[in-house]
């Protein structure tokens, strides 16, 4: 029952105030008063549920840490936010390989006791990794939202991995800071209103749950290739809109076009100049954050394309292996049925070098949407009425697909004599 309460992200008091009485009524109706009295022997207090949720969360965490430590490599995404009690909370999700397939899980949800600068974020993360004996050298990528407090000068990323090279990925979602960097003041007011809407969404549990569902719908198995395609598409659209504006074609801005047509107005030169400057600034900013891909990794996306063997990053032996893969009809069937990362992981024994190169590109998170979704769930759990709650155990059970080992947990417990 404690597990189901956590999975439903409900208050711990619901078991004693609602679930228990409902069970007792049903048992009384179906089996009689004698059987119903036995329901009173089931401990359902708030403290009992909290203790059991903590134990189950610890069990799940042990399982996840064990999997991460046994994974040949992993990637993380992290983000920080402030909760209803004004605590700065750091969330960290991990991508890892388990039984040949990629899985993702919440590794921890911890408060930042003092500041939220890059050193504090690294110290908290590093302390956890040292406590759990997780090897930094197996980390292939760190994904953040690109904020200064998360990235600093990349010093913590460099110092965290002395054996290998960690690829740092800025969150590929579009943030207000990206749009406002070169935005004319005359247009910034519109975006400020959009930001207020997002803050409103995150300020109430109901709105957070709706946003959670939206993230679920958007949370496909997104790779760096998908994100880069979207970025390139956006840059070309911005350039196209700029050319349309120069040719006095307003149709691409449907709302603006309809407004001008309805009121029989013409766009003045000052507004045209502002919009053009904003579009150019966006193009420049996008390209700064997301440099054009060279195409040397196209063989990862489609190893059965003959032109991919011309890549410059593979040596002769690796190209020969790639040719063997491209001619294997059985692997073509696997390629269609598996996700891209899981296809390459299935070749770890047959083509370890190619599989490792592909994993280094595909395993890192492309966005921090998991953290965004988790903060939405966190806001639902820790409301102003539960502002003293340590939400990590509940959040871990709510978000993780890992089921606690109930048999092991029961063996470690002693039945109370009164029960």
C-alpha positions as CSV (number, residue, x, y, z in Angstrom):
1,X,0.0,0.0,0.0
2,X,2.9,2.4,0.8
3,X,4.3,1.7,-2.7
4,X,0.9,2.4,-4.4
5,X,0.6,5.7,-2.5
6,X,4.0,6.8,-3.6
7,X,3.4,5.7,-7.2
8,X,0.2,7.8,-7.2
9,X,2.1,10.7,-5.6
10,X,-0.5,11.1,-2.9
11,X,-0.1,12.4,0.6
12,X,0.9,9.7,3.2
13,X,-2.1,10.4,5.3
14,X,-4.5,9.1,2.6
15,X,-3.9,5.5,3.6
16,X,-5.3,6.1,7.2
17,X,-7.9,8.6,6.2
18,X,-9.4,7.1,3.1
19,X,-7.9,3.8,1.8
20,X,-8.1,1.9,5.1
21,X,-11.7,2.9,5.8
22,X,-12.7,2.0,2.2
23,X,-11.0,-1.5,2.5
24,X,-12.7,-2.0,5.8
25,X,-16.1,-1.2,4.4
26,X,-15.6,-3.5,1.4
27,X,-14.4,-6.4,3.6
28,X,-17.3,-5.8,6.0
29,X,-19.8,-5.9,3.1
30,X,-18.3,-9.0,1.5
31,X,-16.9,-11.1,4.4
32,X,-18.6,-9.8,7.5
33,X,-17.7,-7.9,10.7
34,X,-15.1,-10.4,12.0
35,X,-13.0,-10.1,8.9
36,X,-13.4,-6.4,8.8
37,X,-11.9,-6.1,12.3
38,X,-8.7,-7.7,11.1
39,X,-8.2,-4.7,8.8
40,X,-7.6,-2.6,11.9
41,X,-4.4,-4.7,12.4
42,X,-2.8,-3.2,9.3
43,X,-0.6,-0.2,10.3
44,X,-1.5,2.7,8.0
45,X,-0.2,5.8,9.9
46,X,1.5,8.6,8.2
47,X,4.8,7.8,9.9
48,X,4.6,4.1,9.0
49,X,4.0,4.9,5.3
50,X,6.9,7.4,5.3
51,X,9.3,4.8,6.8
52,X,8.3,2.2,4.3
53,X,8.6,4.6,1.4
54,X,12.1,5.6,2.5
55,X,13.1,1.9,2.7
56,X,11.7,1.1,-0.7
57,X,13.3,4.2,-2.2
58,X,16.7,3.2,-0.8
59,X,16.2,-0.3,-2.3
60,X,15.4,1.2,-5.7
61,X,18.4,3.5,-5.4
62,X,20.7,0.6,-4.6
63,X,19.5,-1.3,-7.7
64,X,20.0,1.8,-10.0
65,X,23.5,2.5,-8.6
66,X,24.4,-1.2,-9.1
67,X,23.3,-1.0,-12.7
68,X,25.1,2.2,-13.4
69,X,28.4,0.8,-11.9
70,X,28.0,-2.3,-14.0
71,X,27.3,-0.3,-17.2
72,X,30.3,0.1,-19.6
73,X,29.4,3.8,-19.9
74,X,26.7,6.2,-18.8
75,X,25.5,9.8,-19.4
76,X,23.8,12.3,-17.1
77,X,21.5,15.3,-17.2
78,X,21.1,17.7,-14.3
79,X,19.2,20.8,-13.5
80,X,18.4,22.9,-10.4
81,X,15.3,24.7,-9.3
82,X,13.7,26.2,-6.1
83,X,10.8,24.5,-4.3
84,X,7.9,25.9,-2.3
85,X,10.1,26.0,0.8
86,X,12.7,28.1,-1.0
87,X,15.2,25.1,-1.0
88,X,17.4,24.9,-4.1
89,X,17.0,21.3,-5.4
90,X,19.4,19.5,-7.8
91,X,18.0,16.7,-9.9
92,X,20.3,14.3,-11.7
93,X,19.1,11.7,-14.2
94,X,21.3,9.0,-15.7
95,X,21.3,7.0,-19.0
96,X,22.9,3.6,-18.6
97,X,23.2,0.2,-20.3
98,X,21.4,-2.7,-18.5
99,X,21.2,-6.1,-20.1
100,X,22.1,-4.7,-23.5
101,X,19.5,-2.0,-23.5
102,X,19.6,1.7,-22.6
103,X,17.5,2.8,-19.6
104,X,17.1,6.1,-17.8
105,X,16.4,6.7,-14.1
106,X,16.5,9.4,-11.5
107,X,19.7,9.0,-9.6
108,X,19.2,11.6,-6.9
109,X,17.2,14.6,-5.8
110,X,19.2,16.6,-3.3
111,X,19.1,20.1,-1.8
112,X,21.9,22.5,-2.4
113,X,22.6,23.7,1.1
114,X,24.2,27.0,0.4
115,X,24.8,28.5,-3.1
116,X,23.8,27.3,-6.5
117,X,27.0,28.1,-8.4
118,X,28.9,25.6,-10.5
119,X,31.3,24.6,-7.7
120,X,28.5,23.7,-5.3
121,X,26.7,21.7,-8.0
122,X,29.9,19.8,-8.8
123,X,30.7,19.2,-5.1
124,X,27.3,17.7,-4.5
125,X,27.4,15.5,-7.6
126,X,31.0,14.4,-7.0
127,X,30.3,13.6,-3.3
128,X,27.4,11.4,-4.3
129,X,29.5,9.6,-7.0
130,X,32.4,9.1,-4.5
131,X,29.9,7.8,-1.9
132,X,28.4,5.3,-4.3
133,X,31.8,4.6,-6.0
134,X,30.6,5.5,-9.4
135,X,33.4,6.0,-11.9
136,X,33.5,9.4,-13.6
137,X,35.7,8.1,-16.4
138,X,32.7,6.0,-17.7
139,X,30.6,9.2,-18.2
140,X,30.1,10.0,-21.9
141,X,28.1,13.2,-21.6
142,X,26.7,15.9,-19.3
143,X,23.5,17.7,-20.4
144,X,22.4,20.9,-18.7
145,X,20.2,23.8,-19.6
146,X,23.2,26.0,-20.4
147,X,22.8,28.4,-17.6
148,X,25.9,29.9,-16.1
149,X,25.3,28.4,-12.7
150,X,25.2,25.0,-14.3
151,X,28.1,25.3,-16.7
152,X,30.4,27.9,-15.2
153,X,33.5,27.8,-17.4
154,X,33.3,24.0,-17.9
155,X,35.9,23.6,-15.2
156,X,33.9,21.0,-13.2
157,X,33.4,19.0,-16.3
158,X,37.1,18.9,-17.1
159,X,38.1,18.2,-13.5
160,X,35.5,15.4,-13.1
161,X,37.1,13.1,-15.7
162,X,40.8,12.8,-15.7
163,X,41.0,9.6,-17.8
164,X,38.6,10.3,-20.6
165,X,36.9,13.1,-22.4
166,X,33.3,14.0,-21.3
167,X,31.2,15.6,-24.0
168,X,29.2,18.4,-22.6
169,X,25.8,19.1,-24.2
170,X,23.8,22.2,-23.6
171,X,20.1,21.6,-23.5
172,X,18.8,21.6,-27.0
173,X,15.4,23.0,-26.0
174,X,14.9,26.7,-26.7
175,X,15.2,28.9,-23.6
176,X,14.1,32.5,-23.2
177,X,17.7,33.5,-22.8
178,X,18.5,32.2,-26.2
179,X,15.8,34.3,-27.8
180,X,16.4,37.4,-25.8
181,X,20.1,37.6,-26.3
182,X,19.9,39.9,-29.3
183,X,16.2,40.8,-29.1
184,X,15.2,44.5,-29.7
185,X,13.6,46.0,-26.6
186,X,10.4,46.7,-28.6
187,X,9.8,43.0,-29.1
188,X,11.0,41.7,-25.7
189,X,7.7,42.6,-24.0
190,X,5.9,39.9,-26.0
191,X,8.4,37.2,-24.8
192,X,8.2,38.4,-21.2
193,X,4.5,37.6,-21.3
194,X,5.3,34.1,-22.5
195,X,7.7,33.6,-19.7
196,X,5.1,34.8,-17.2
197,X,2.8,32.1,-18.6
198,X,5.4,29.4,-18.1
199,X,6.0,30.6,-14.5
200,X,2.2,30.4,-13.9
201,X,2.2,26.8,-15.3
202,X,4.9,25.8,-12.8
203,X,3.4,27.7,-9.8
204,X,0.4,25.4,-9.2
205,X,0.2,21.6,-8.9
206,X,-2.6,21.2,-11.3
207,X,-0.8,23.2,-14.0
208,X,2.4,21.2,-13.2
209,X,0.6,17.9,-13.8
210,X,-0.7,19.2,-17.2
211,X,2.8,20.2,-18.1
212,X,4.0,16.8,-17.0
213,X,1.6,15.1,-19.5
214,X,2.8,17.5,-22.2
215,X,6.5,16.5,-21.5
216,X,5.4,12.8,-21.6
217,X,4.0,13.3,-25.1
218,X,7.1,15.2,-26.3
219,X,9.6,12.8,-24.6
220,X,10.4,10.5,-27.5
221,X,13.7,8.7,-27.8
222,X,15.3,11.8,-29.2
223,X,18.9,11.6,-30.5
224,X,21.4,14.3,-31.2
225,X,20.6,13.8,-34.9
226,X,16.9,14.6,-34.4
227,X,17.8,17.7,-32.5
228,X,20.3,18.9,-35.0
229,X,17.8,18.5,-37.8
230,X,15.3,20.6,-35.9
231,X,17.9,23.3,-35.2
232,X,19.0,23.4,-38.9
233,X,15.3,23.6,-39.9
234,X,14.7,26.4,-37.5
235,X,17.7,28.4,-38.8
236,X,16.6,28.0,-42.4
237,X,13.1,29.1,-41.4
238,X,14.5,32.2,-39.8
239,X,16.5,33.0,-42.9
240,X,13.4,32.4,-45.0
241,X,11.2,34.7,-42.8
242,X,13.9,37.4,-43.1
243,X,13.8,37.2,-46.9
244,X,10.0,37.3,-46.9
245,X,10.0,40.4,-44.7
246,X,12.5,42.0,-47.1
247,X,10.1,41.3,-50.0
248,X,7.2,42.7,-48.1
249,X,5.6,39.2,-47.8
250,X,3.8,39.0,-44.4
251,X,2.0,35.7,-45.0
252,X,4.6,33.7,-43.1
253,X,3.6,35.7,-39.9
254,X,0.0,34.7,-40.0
255,X,-1.2,36.6,-36.9
256,X,0.6,39.7,-38.0
257,X,-0.8,39.4,-41.5
258,X,-4.4,38.9,-40.3
259,X,-4.1,41.9,-37.9
260,X,-2.8,44.2,-40.7
261,X,-5.4,43.0,-43.1
262,X,-8.3,43.3,-40.6
263,X,-7.3,46.9,-39.7
264,X,-6.1,47.9,-43.1
265,X,-2.7,48.8,-41.9
266,X,0.9,48.7,-43.2
267,X,3.9,47.6,-41.3
268,X,6.0,50.7,-40.5
269,X,9.7,50.7,-41.2
270,X,10.8,50.8,-37.6
271,X,8.9,47.6,-36.7
272,X,10.2,45.9,-39.8
273,X,13.8,46.8,-38.9
274,X,13.3,45.5,-35.4
275,X,11.8,42.2,-36.6
276,X,14.6,41.8,-39.1
277,X,17.3,42.5,-36.5
278,X,15.7,40.0,-34.2
279,X,15.6,37.3,-36.9
280,X,19.2,37.9,-37.7
281,X,20.1,37.8,-34.0
282,X,18.3,34.5,-33.5
283,X,20.2,33.0,-36.4
284,X,23.5,34.0,-35.0
285,X,22.6,32.8,-31.5
286,X,21.4,29.5,-32.7
287,X,24.6,28.9,-34.7
288,X,26.7,29.9,-31.7
289,X,25.0,27.3,-29.5
290,X,24.6,24.6,-32.2
291,X,27.4,24.5,-34.7
292,X,26.7,22.7,-38.0
293,X,27.5,19.0,-37.9
294,X,30.2,17.9,-40.2
295,X,28.4,14.7,-41.4
296,X,31.3,12.4,-40.2
297,X,28.9,10.7,-37.9
298,X,26.2,9.9,-40.5
299,X,27.3,6.3,-40.6
300,X,25.8,6.0,-37.1
301,X,22.4,7.1,-38.2
302,X,22.4,4.8,-41.3
303,X,25.2,2.2,-41.4
304,X,23.6,0.7,-44.6
305,X,24.2,3.7,-46.7
306,X,27.3,3.1,-49.0
307,X,28.4,6.7,-48.8
308,X,28.9,6.6,-45.1
309,X,32.2,4.7,-45.5
310,X,33.7,7.9,-46.7
311,X,33.8,9.3,-43.2
312,X,37.1,10.6,-42.0
313,X,36.8,9.7,-38.3
314,X,37.1,5.9,-38.8
315,X,40.3,4.0,-39.5
316,X,40.7,1.3,-42.1
317,X,39.8,-1.6,-39.8
318,X,36.7,0.2,-38.6
319,X,35.6,1.0,-42.2
320,X,36.0,-2.7,-43.1
321,X,33.7,-3.6,-40.2
322,X,31.2,-1.0,-41.3
323,X,31.2,-2.5,-44.8
324,X,30.5,-5.9,-43.3
325,X,27.6,-4.5,-41.3
326,X,26.1,-2.7,-44.4
327,X,25.9,-6.0,-46.2
328,X,24.3,-8.0,-43.4
329,X,20.6,-8.5,-44.2
330,X,19.9,-9.9,-40.7
331,X,21.3,-6.7,-39.2
332,X,19.1,-4.7,-41.5
333,X,16.0,-6.3,-39.8
334,X,17.4,-5.5,-36.4
335,X,18.1,-1.9,-37.5
336,X,14.4,-1.5,-38.3
337,X,13.1,-3.0,-35.1
338,X,15.5,-1.5,-32.5
339,X,16.1,2.1,-31.5
340,X,19.4,3.5,-32.9
341,X,21.3,3.3,-29.6
342,X,20.1,-0.2,-28.8
343,X,21.0,-1.4,-32.3
344,X,24.6,-0.3,-31.8
345,X,24.7,-1.7,-28.3
346,X,23.7,-5.1,-29.7
347,X,26.9,-5.0,-31.7
348,X,29.2,-4.5,-28.8
349,X,30.6,-8.0,-28.9
350,X,30.9,-8.1,-32.7
351,X,32.1,-4.6,-33.4
352,X,33.2,-3.1,-30.1
353,X,35.1,-0.1,-31.5
354,X,32.2,1.0,-33.7
355,X,29.7,0.4,-31.0
356,X,31.7,2.5,-28.5
357,X,32.0,5.4,-30.9
358,X,28.3,5.3,-31.7
359,X,27.4,5.1,-27.9
360,X,29.5,8.2,-27.3
361,X,27.4,10.1,-29.7
362,X,23.9,8.6,-28.9
363,X,24.0,7.9,-25.2
364,X,24.2,11.5,-23.9
365,X,20.9,13.3,-23.3
366,X,19.9,15.8,-26.0
367,X,17.5,17.7,-23.7
368,X,16.8,18.2,-20.0
369,X,13.2,17.4,-20.5
370,X,13.4,14.6,-17.8
371,X,14.5,17.2,-15.2
372,X,11.7,19.5,-16.3
373,X,9.1,16.8,-16.0
374,X,10.5,15.7,-12.7
375,X,10.3,19.3,-11.3
376,X,6.7,19.3,-12.4
377,X,6.1,16.1,-10.4
378,X,8.1,17.5,-7.5
379,X,5.9,20.6,-7.4
380,X,2.8,18.3,-7.2
381,X,4.4,16.3,-4.3
382,X,5.7,19.2,-2.2
383,X,3.0,21.7,-2.0
384,X,2.5,24.6,0.5
385,X,0.6,22.1,2.7
386,X,3.5,19.6,2.7
387,X,6.4,22.1,2.6
388,X,8.5,20.2,5.1
389,X,8.4,17.0,3.1
390,X,11.7,15.3,2.0
391,X,10.3,14.6,-1.5
392,X,13.2,12.5,-2.8
393,X,12.0,9.0,-1.7
394,X,8.4,9.6,-3.0
395,X,9.8,11.2,-6.2
396,X,12.1,8.2,-6.8
397,X,9.4,5.7,-6.4
398,X,7.0,7.8,-8.5
399,X,9.4,8.2,-11.4
400,X,11.5,5.1,-11.5
401,X,10.4,2.0,-13.5
402,X,12.5,-0.1,-11.1
403,X,10.2,-2.1,-8.6
404,X,11.5,-2.6,-5.1
405,X,12.5,-6.1,-4.1
406,X,9.6,-6.7,-1.7
407,X,10.7,-10.2,-0.7
408,X,14.1,-8.9,0.4
409,X,12.5,-6.0,2.2
410,X,10.0,-8.2,4.0
411,X,12.8,-10.6,5.1
412,X,14.5,-7.7,6.8
413,X,11.4,-6.8,8.8
414,X,10.1,-8.3,12.0
415,X,6.4,-8.7,12.6
416,X,5.1,-6.6,15.5
417,X,3.8,-8.8,18.3
418,X,0.5,-6.9,18.5
419,X,-0.2,-7.7,14.8
